[in-house]
């Protein structure tokens, strides 16, 4: 395992919570499980700014890793997970992220795609605001948005593996998709900083350690 260069990676490495790793990525449980075990993160070993900044040479590695993680989560918890990334800050915009280190969230038992659409429409109140939704098979669209530096994005992939990249030119609240998970699960414990739920983090480790 390479040294983490930021707080997100360092906390996980210091606690020896890595469940699996490949050449460029590692898998670990997320702090703030939102009332149930099984919430994982897929993180880059290098400090990169959102999934849009990873090398295209890594796409195949990441797709294979996502398939492996999906399979292990479904095997343990009986449901295929949703996968998403809040997206990095780009200028004055952000896709909902509170940390720019590239990482995907893997959450069993939720499907936010219908909620995302309704939430976005409710935010288009002022002239000049827009969102664009692309149904994609890779992460190249995220790279285009990041390099253009005129808007931000977030990624949402449903349990049946429909992947969308949503471009926005307005600020999305921090931990936005975690907020939607909390709403769907009828819990206020969506904020990982306020509700780290360490006991569920440990349960996730116990559930999945050595299963990859």
PAGU-392569 format. One line per 4 residues: number of its first residue (from 1); their letters; for each residue z, y, x negated of C-alpha. Coordinates in nm, 4 decimals. Layout:
BEGIN
NUM) a) Z:Y:X; ...
! end
This chain:
BEGIN
1) xxxx) 0.0000:0.0000:0.0000; -0.0947:0.3414:-0.1362; 0.1524:0.6289:-0.1338; 0.1558:0.8349:0.1854
5) xxxx) 0.0898:1.2032:0.1298; 0.2460:1.3447:0.4439; 0.5503:1.3048:0.6650; 0.3810:1.0779:0.9191
9) xxxx) 0.2830:0.8158:0.6643; 0.5916:0.8560:0.4454; 0.8383:0.7874:0.7275; 0.6652:0.4626:0.8134
13) xxxx) 0.6313:0.3438:0.4568; 0.9902:0.4300:0.3658; 1.1131:0.2200:0.6561; 0.8948:-0.0750:0.5651
17) xxxx) 0.7439:-0.0834:0.9126; 0.3879:-0.1724:0.8157; 0.2681:-0.4643:1.0280; -0.0789:-0.5054:0.8783
21) xxxx) -0.3126:-0.3279:0.6387; -0.6752:-0.3217:0.5293; -0.8343:-0.1381:0.2385; -0.8207:0.2047:0.4051
25) xxxx) -0.5897:0.1682:0.7080; -0.2497:0.0369:0.8062; -0.0838:-0.0542:1.1368; 0.2740:0.0372:1.2276
29) xxxx) 0.4818:0.0930:1.5428; 0.4985:0.4453:1.6787; 0.8250:0.6340:1.6999; 0.8699:0.7164:2.0671
33) xxxx) 0.7605:0.3988:2.2452; 0.7769:0.5654:2.5905; 1.0164:0.3139:2.7453; 0.8289:-0.0068:2.6505
37) xxxx) 0.7597:-0.1943:2.3268; 0.4130:-0.2498:2.1813; 0.3042:0.1082:2.1061; 0.1245:0.1011:1.7676
41) xxxx) -0.0517:0.3435:1.5369; -0.3578:0.2744:1.3227; -0.3373:0.5229:1.0341; -0.5526:0.6086:0.7358
45) xxxx) -0.3878:0.5465:0.3997; -0.5420:0.8698:0.2701; -0.4349:1.2040:0.4157; -0.7412:1.2862:0.6250
49) xxxx) -0.7731:1.5384:0.9057; -0.8381:1.3377:1.2178; -1.0660:1.0412:1.2768; -1.3615:1.2807:1.2591
53) xxxx) -1.2997:1.3183:0.8856; -1.3149:0.9514:0.7845; -1.6110:0.8244:0.5869; -1.8874:0.6612:0.7883
57) xxxx) -1.8606:0.3762:0.5366; -1.5208:0.2992:0.6933; -1.6453:0.2716:1.0520; -1.7055:-0.1034:1.0387
61) xxxx) -1.3624:-0.1629:0.8831; -1.1956:0.0462:1.1528; -1.3846:-0.1217:1.4379; -1.2892:-0.4667:1.3077
65) xxxx) -0.9270:-0.3566:1.2751; -0.9225:-0.2208:1.6299; -1.0534:-0.5524:1.7617; -0.7836:-0.7408:1.5706
69) xxxx) -0.5083:-0.5107:1.6956; -0.6377:-0.5277:2.0543; -0.6372:-0.9074:2.0417; -0.2834:-0.9316:1.9007
73) xxxx) -0.1433:-0.6824:2.1496; -0.3057:-0.8631:2.4423; -0.1842:-1.1986:2.3108; 0.1762:-1.0726:2.2963
77) xxxx) 0.1992:-0.8430:2.5981; -0.0660:-0.9860:2.8295; -0.2690:-0.6648:2.8626; -0.5400:-0.5008:2.6573
81) xxxx) -0.4296:-0.1603:2.5234; -0.5728:0.1848:2.5544; -0.6619:0.3501:2.2217; -0.6736:0.7253:2.1672
85) xxxx) -0.6468:1.0089:1.9184; -0.5183:1.3518:2.0138; -0.7498:1.5186:1.7642; -0.6744:1.7710:1.4881
89) xxxx) -0.6260:2.1455:1.4975; -0.9584:2.3201:1.4410; -0.9198:2.6951:1.4098; -0.7276:2.8178:1.7142
93) xxxx) -0.8040:2.5007:1.9092; -0.6379:2.1621:1.9113; -0.7004:1.8427:2.1005; -0.3313:1.7824:2.1679
97) xxxx) -0.2188:1.6655:1.8267; 0.1062:1.7622:1.6589; 0.0120:1.5951:1.3263; -0.3297:1.6175:1.1605
101) xxxx) -0.3072:1.2929:0.9582; -0.5815:1.0711:1.1037; -0.4268:0.8106:1.3352; -0.5169:0.6217:1.6499
105) xxxx) -0.2590:0.5392:1.9174; -0.2654:0.1862:2.0617; -0.0736:0.1630:2.3909; -0.0574:-0.1448:2.6160
109) xxxx) -0.0275:-0.1082:2.9908; -0.1966:0.2287:3.0485; -0.5453:0.3569:3.1334; -0.5629:0.7350:3.1195
113) xxxx) -0.9351:0.7886:3.1731; -0.9043:0.8880:3.5433; -0.6049:1.1132:3.4673; -0.7864:1.2821:3.1766
117) xxxx) -1.0776:1.3841:3.3972; -0.8568:1.5368:3.6657; -0.6410:1.7154:3.4077; -0.9397:1.8698:3.2279
121) xxxx) -1.0911:2.0044:3.5480; -0.7605:2.1713:3.6347; -0.7697:2.3644:3.3046; -1.1138:2.5224:3.3457
125) xxxx) -0.9810:2.8319:3.5210; -1.1175:3.1059:3.2938; -1.4811:3.1976:3.2158; -1.6046:3.0647:2.8831
129) xxxx) -1.3872:2.7530:2.8785; -1.5642:2.4199:2.8683; -1.5264:2.0547:2.7935; -1.7967:1.8049:2.7076
133) xxxx) -1.7513:1.4313:2.7455; -1.9649:1.1893:2.5425; -1.9648:0.8140:2.5997; -1.9984:0.6832:2.2436
137) xxxx) -1.9900:0.3642:2.0379; -1.8830:0.5189:1.7057; -1.6826:0.8137:1.5753; -1.9820:1.0202:1.4573
141) xxxx) -1.9478:1.2650:1.7466; -1.5928:1.3481:1.6313; -1.7288:1.4162:1.2819; -1.9906:1.6550:1.4252
145) xxxx) -1.7290:1.8524:1.6180; -1.4933:1.8713:1.3210; -1.7644:1.9941:1.0849; -1.8952:2.2516:1.3352
149) xxxx) -1.5463:2.4112:1.3456; -1.6078:2.5823:1.6811; -1.3985:2.3588:1.9074; -1.1662:2.0586:1.8955
153) xxxx) -1.1763:1.7067:2.0378; -0.9770:1.4069:2.1424; -1.0740:1.0405:2.1644; -0.9931:0.8102:2.4553
157) xxxx) -1.0877:0.4418:2.4737; -1.0004:0.2475:2.7879; -0.8550:-0.1059:2.7897; -1.2061:-0.2381:2.8634
161) xxxx) -1.3300:-0.0583:2.5474; -1.5166:0.2340:2.7006; -1.4863:0.5063:2.4362; -1.5155:0.8766:2.5108
165) xxxx) -1.4971:1.1751:2.2794; -1.4000:1.4917:2.4638; -1.4881:1.8282:2.3084; -1.2788:2.1269:2.4195
169) xxxx) -1.2855:2.4970:2.3323; -0.9331:2.5649:2.4578; -0.5858:2.4638:2.3487; -0.4584:2.1284:2.4712
173) xxxx) -0.0766:2.0965:2.4712; 0.0870:1.9063:2.1868; 0.1220:1.5305:2.2530; -0.1080:1.5790:2.5501
177) xxxx) -0.2027:1.2172:2.6143; 0.1556:1.1052:2.5556; 0.2531:1.3467:2.8327; 0.0010:1.1776:3.0622
181) xxxx) 0.1438:0.8359:2.9721; 0.4896:0.9617:3.0642; 0.3578:1.0884:3.3968; 0.1851:0.7568:3.4680
185) xxxx) 0.4988:0.5598:3.3773; 0.7228:0.8040:3.5676; 0.9382:0.8853:3.2648; 1.0251:1.2086:3.0871
189) xxxx) 1.0530:1.0275:2.7517; 0.7050:1.1072:2.6216; 0.8191:1.3362:2.3349; 0.8712:1.1203:2.0245
193) xxxx) 1.0851:1.3879:1.8570; 1.3318:1.4020:2.1469; 1.3179:1.0332:2.2382; 1.2426:0.8289:1.9227
197) xxxx) 1.3674:0.5085:2.0945; 1.4368:0.3304:1.7659; 1.5545:0.0160:1.9436; 1.2077:-0.0277:2.0978
201) xxxx) 1.0461:0.0426:1.7610; 1.2488:-0.2459:1.6184; 1.1602:-0.4679:1.9151; 0.7918:-0.3964:1.8501
205) xxxx) 0.8379:-0.4974:1.4855; 1.0169:-0.8155:1.5908; 0.7415:-0.8912:1.8440; 0.4474:-0.8414:1.6077
209) xxxx) 0.5644:-0.8852:1.2470; 0.3591:-1.1610:1.0857; 0.1290:-1.1964:1.3880; -0.1743:-1.0282:1.2313
! end
